[in-house]
């Protein structure tokens, strides 16, 4: 039989968990998310894309991406700011995730939002 190989893109995509409660707090709808440009060079990197719409908030927000290993230990974190002055109810955020063996080590990715 043929072996089903799960690509790194699929594996990372399936590892994403959106913390809906935090987005709902600011009435933000997560439209879509994805993984882009998985690169296994000397340092491993990939991008996480997050498309957001709507929202009710009166301060800058920080969207945070955390990567965890198979033991549930946080091994990487990155954030992007959503600026109240420039947000018009739609944005696509791009998170660069770059660390030693990060693709191989990442077992779960959590995305949440908080006040800056």
TASULLIN-V458635 format. One record per helix or strand of 3 or more residues. SS is the DSSP state (helix for helix, strand for strand). FROM is the first residue (numbers start at 0). LEN is the number of residues. Records with the same first field share a line. If there is no record, write none. Layout:
# TASULLIN-V458635
SS->FROM-LEN ; FROM-LEN
This chain:
# TASULLIN-V458635
helix->7-8 ; 19-6 ; 101-4
strand->15-3 ; 27-13 ; 43-11 ; 60-8 ; 73-9 ; 89-10 ; 107-8
